Amino acid sequence: MLFLVGGRVAVEAQEKKIAFKNNVVLPEDYIDGTLDIGPKTTEKYKMAISAASFSGLERPDGKI
């Protein structure tokens, strides 16, 4: 199972330098001044989703 992370959760994890296992993928870039993932990350996530046999969406309350 692969977890694609974005938004405040990703920013907080990167700022705190939290180490994850290989199945957690954090953004490589962001759109300037926002929490939205940038073009490099979009391509990376598209490839991961395309290769998946199942996909789902989960978001933690209060971290949107």
ChimeraX attribute file (.defattr): number of C-alpha atoms within 10 A of each C-alpha:
attribute: neighborCount
match mode: 1-to-1
recipient: residues
	/A:1	9
	/A:2	13
	/A:3	16
	/A:4	16
	/A:5	18
	/A:6	20
	/A:7	17
	/A:8	15
	/A:9	17
	/A:10	19
	/A:11	16
	/A:12	13
	/A:13	15
	/A:14	13
	/A:15	9
	/A:16	9
	/A:17	9
	/A:18	9
	/A:19	9
	/A:20	10
	/A:21	7
	/A:22	9
	/A:23	10
	/A:24	12
	/A:25	18
	/A:26	20
	/A:27	22
	/A:28	12
	/A:29	14
	/A:30	18
	/A:31	10
	/A:32	9
	/A:33	6
	/A:34	10
	/A:35	17
	/A:36	16
	/A:37	20
	/A:38	15
	/A:39	14
	/A:40	12
	/A:41	19
	/A:42	16
	/A:43	11
	/A:44	14
	/A:45	19
	/A:46	11
	/A:47	11
	/A:48	15
	/A:49	15
	/A:50	10
	/A:51	10
	/A:52	11
	/A:53	7
	/A:54	8
	/A:55	12
	/A:56	6
	/A:57	6
	/A:58	7
	/A:59	11
	/A:60	7
	/A:61	6
	/A:62	7
	/A:63	10
	/A:64	10
